[in-house]
């Protein structure tokens, strides 16, 4: 365990969730902390819950009582809790109810993340570590002979070390399955359709490109022994044309940087995703560090017993079946919902924005309709309409984002004990 300061940092685990399996996930991360000599009395857990996602109850997410007692704090942030947060902030800060509700009240990952961060700030934590409910801190490592072993590498120290040294945000690498694209998709969809889909999506996406739907089996990620013995992390993340790419499923946040007014809040258009994309776009002036805090990502729920240490000998390719098709279709439509705002925020001129969104709208229907037919996926039939609908609202969404950031800096953060800025 690191000892950079005499005061031990208070660490908040902030997790948006709709799956009751999160209880096992949280336990696996806390086991990792104890394995690497942390005292979990310094940890607080903030589960920001969506009970509609799987028709659950808040009580379904309750951690083991013995574990609860050992933690500094546990907060189950339910839909009702988020309504209470909204009422409290409106009453105490005088902020616009429409803006506050867009930040905290209702469903959506940005609102879940924001409410967890708010509670972490109010409870005087120093650091927030963010992960998702389909991840574990057990890492598949491949040696030079292609043999695979699993290890519980130290997840927390790399994040915490860089944050205590002054990073505003840290991000960590993924192993397993980076994206919800079935590995066997290449066997079902002709090359020219996959390439066209990638070309169109990359116009409004920070990670998808024209080659994202090729060599999919090679995109199943193991950590190599060489990366452990000759690490090239940590390193400072430099600006790209899309700011600093952040995947919020493995991220650390310096809560003191929030208190100083240096960091944005999460935002996405209504019923869309992309909260981490918009967060990253606003980090151009922040110190972001990639730390060697590895996680394993299982977006298809292939390995439900990983939290208990039941490890496969190899990672399987993802077959094209009803479950993986639906997951993929949800991902595509999710990318389209945030694309217009992403294009607006990342375009240097109005002309560039208009060119990019026009190309995307005019190009999306052909590949997605063909994929809908080949995969028997009606969800992919409405892609152009979804894109057009969100483009019609894009300037409204952008104004809401700007007002949310202003309200966050000038009203919410000071209310939570941060500095007041003129």
N, C-alpha and C positions, 0 to 999 in steps of 0.2 A: 504494500500500500504506500502511496506517496505521502510525503510530509513537507509540503512546500510552505505551509503556514502553521502557526501554532494552533489556530482555531480550525477544528474539523469542519469541512463544508457540510451544509445541510442540503441533501440531495432529494429532489422531487422526481418521481417517475410519472410522466403525464401521458396518458394512453387513451385515445378514442377507441371505443369498442362497441360492437353489437353482438359479439360471440361470447358465450359463457366460458368457452375454452380459455379465455383470457386469464382466468384464475390460475390455470396450470402454467401459462406463459409467465405471469408475474412471479410465480414461485420459482420458476427456472432461472429468472434473472436475479432474484434475491439469493438463490443458492450460489449463483456465480459470484455475487458480491462477497458472500461469506467465505467461499472457497479461496478468494484472493484477499482475505484478511480485513474486510470491511465489517464494521459494526452496523447491523441493519437498524439499530435504534437511531441512526443518523438519516434514515430514509423515510420519505413519505410517499404514499401512492395515491394518485388522483385518477380514478377511472371515470371517464366521461362517457356515459352510457346512452346508446340508442336502443330503446326497448322495442321499437317498431320493426327493426331490421329482421329479427327472427321471432317476433311475437313472444318476447320474454318479459319477465318481471325484474324489477331492480334487485329483489332478493336473490335472484339466480346468480348474481355476480359477486356475492359476498365471499370474501377470502376466508380461509381457515382462521378460526378465532384465535388459535395459539399464535399464528403468524401475525395477525392483526395486533395483538397485545405487544408484540416485540417492536413494531414499527413506531416511528415518531408520530405519524398521523396517517389515517386512511380516510379518503373522502369519495363517496359514491355520488357522482354528479349526474343526476337523473334529468329527464326532460323538465320535471317540475322544478328541480334545482336551478336549471338554466333560466326558467321564467322568474324565479326569485332573484337571481343575479341581475337580470334585466331590470326588474322593478327597483331593486336597491340602487343600481347605478343611475337610473333615471331620477330617482328621488334625491339622491345625495349629491349628484354632480350637475343636475340640470341639463344633461345632454339630451339631444333629440331622440325621442323614443324609437323612431324609424331606424336611425343609425345604430343605436344600442342593440335593438332586436336583430338587425342584420349581422351583428358581430357575435351575439351570444345565445339568442333564443331560437329554439326549434331544432330541426335536424340538419345534419351536414357536418363534414369533417372539420371545416374551419371553426364552426361554432363549438364543436366538442373540444378542439385543441385550445381555443381561446379561453373557454371557461376553466379548463384544467390549469392553464398558465396563470389565469387570474387568481385562482385559489392558491397556487404555489407561491405567487407573489405576496398575497395577504398573509400567508403562514410564515413569511420571512425565510424562505428557502434561498439558497445561494445559486444553485444550479438546477436546471431542468434537463432530464434525459428523456428523449422521446423515442418510443418504439411502438410497433403495432401488434395486434393480437394474432397475426399469422407468422410470427418470428420467434426464434429462440437463440440463446447465446452458445449453442453447440455448433462447431465448425467442422465440415468435412475437409480433410487435408490429404492431398495426393502427393506421394513421394516420387522420386525419379524413376522408380520401377512401376509406376501407375497404381500402386497399392493405396487404398483409402483407409484412413483412420479418422476418428472423431475426437475432438478435444474441446474442453471448456476453457478456451483462452480468456484472459482477463479482458472483459468487456468494458468495465467502467473506467479504469485508470487512464487509458489514453484520452478519452473524452475529458475527464476531470482535470488531468494535468494541463492540457492546452487551454482550457477555460480559466483555470487559476493563473495561468501565465499571461492572460489578457485577451484571448480570443473572444469575440462576440458570439460566434457560432462555430460548432464543430459538426462535421459529417463523417460517417463511417462507411466502409465498404460492405457490399452484400456478397454472400455466397448463396448457392442454391439457384432459385429461379427469379431473375431480376424483374421480368415482366410477365403479364398474364397472356402470353402468346403460346399456344400449344406447340410443343416441339415437333410434332408430326404434321403440322399444317402444310409443310412443303409437299407432302405426299398427296394432299387433297386439292391444292390450289395451284394452277399453272404459274410459272415464273413471271410472266408479263403482268399478271394481275397483282401479284404480291409486290412487284417493283413499283407499279403504278400507285398502289395504296400507300406505300412508304413515301413516295415522292409527294403525294398530296398531303399526307399527315405532317410531314416535316415542315410545311409552310407555317404551321401553327403549334409546334410542339418542341420542347427543349431537349427531348431524348430520342424520339422516333425519327428515323431517316430512311432513305430509299433502300438500305440494306438490312433494315430491322427484321424483315421476314425471310431472311436467308441464313443458311448454316445454323439453324436454330438449336440443333443438338450441341453445337460448340458454345452456345450461350448458357448452358448449364454450368454453373461456376463452382469450382473447387478452389480452395486456397492451396498454394504450392508450398512445399517445404522451403524453397528458396526465398519466398517472401518473408518467412519467419526468420531465417538465418541472415538474410541480407535485405532488411526492410528499406523501402524508399519513402515510407510515411513515418512521421507526420510531415506535411508540407503545406505552405500557404496557398490557398485557392485563389487564382487570378481571375480577373474579369474576362468573360467571353462576350459575345454579342448578345447573350441572354442573361447577363448578370453573372451570378454564381449559382450554378445548379445545386439544388438541395433536394434530397429525398427524405421526407419527414419521418419515415419509418426507422431511421437511424441517425439521430441528430442530438446534439447538445446545445443548450442555450444558456448563456451567462445572464442570469436574472439581474445582476447589477447593471449590465448594459441596457436592459429594458428600463430599469429605474432611472438611468441617466438619459433616457429619451433617444437611445441610439438605434433601436430595433423596431421594425414594423410589427403589426399584428397580422394574423392569417386572415385571408379573405378569398372567397370564390363566388362566382355568379350563383344565383339561386338554383338549387338542385344539380349543381355541377361539382366537379373535383378541381384539381389544379391549385389547391391552396399552397402547396410547396413551390410550385412553379412561380406564382406571383410573389411569394415570400423571397425567393431567390433573385427575382428581377429587381428587388428593392435593396439588395445588399451590396451594391457596387462600392460603397464607401466604408464597408464593414470589414473587420478582420475575421476571415473564415479560414479554418484549418481543417484539412482532412487528416483524421487520426486513425491509427490502426485498431479501431474498435469494430470487430467483425461480427456480423449476425448471419443467421441462416433464414432465408425467406421461402415460405411454402404457400404461395397464393392459391394452390389447387387442393390444399389439405390432403396431400398424398401421405404424409407421415404424422398422423395424429398423436402418436405415442413418443415423439421426440422429446417433449418436456420431461418425460420419465426416463430418458436415456436409452430408448429403444432405437438403435441406429441401424440404417440399412447399409449393406456392403457397397452399394453404388447408387447413384441418383438416376431414377428412371426417366426416360423420355415421356413427354406428356401426350397421351393419345388424343385423337380428335373424337370426342364423344359428346353427348348432350350437355354434360356438366361443363366441360372445358370450352365448348362452343358458346354457351351462354355467358361464361366468364369473359371470354374474348370479346363477344359482342358488347357486353357492358363496358369493357375497357375502351373500345373504339368509340362508342357513343359518348362516353365520359370525356375522351380527348376532344371530341368535336364541340362539346358544350363549353369548354373553356378556351378553345382556339381563337374565337374573335377577340376576346379581351387580351389574350396573350399576344396576338398580332398587333393590336393597337398599342400595347405598352412596349413592344420591342421594335416597332418600326421607327425609323429616324424621321420620316416625313409622311404627310397625309397621302402622298402619291404612292409611297411604298406600301402603306397599309392597304390602300385600295387595290393595288396590284396583287398583293398576297391573298387577301380574302376573296377576291374575284376568281383567282386561279383555283383556290381551294373549293369554293362553292361549285364552280363549273367542272371540277375534276373529280369530285368525291363520288358522284352517283354511279358511274360506270363500274369501278372496281368493287364497290360495296354491294351493288345489286347482283353482280355476278357471284360474289362470295355468299350472299344471302341464298342464292339458288343452289350453289354447290354444297353449302353446309346446312341447308334447310333451316335457315335462321331468319325468321321474319323481323327480328329486332334490327337487322342490318338494312332493312328496306327503307327506313325513314331518315337515313343519314343526311341527305341534302336538306330536308325540311328542318331537322334539328339545327344544322349549321346556319341556315337562313334565319331561323327564329332567334337564335342567340346573337347573330349579327345585328338584327334589328334593335336589340336592347343594349348593344355594346357601349354606347356613350353614356347611357343611364348607369350601367354597371360600373363604368370607369369613375363616374362622379361619386357613386356610392363608395367605391374603394378609397378614393381620396378623402372623402368625408370621414370614413371609418378610421383612416390613419390619423387624421387631424384630431378626431375625438379621442382616440387611443392615447396620443401624446399629450394632449392638453387637458384632458379631463380624467380619463380612467387611470393612467399611470400615476399622476399626482395623488389621486384618491387612494391608491394602493401603497403610498409611501414613497413614491419616486420624487424626483426634483421637479419643480414647477418651472416651465419655460415660457418666456414671453412670446 
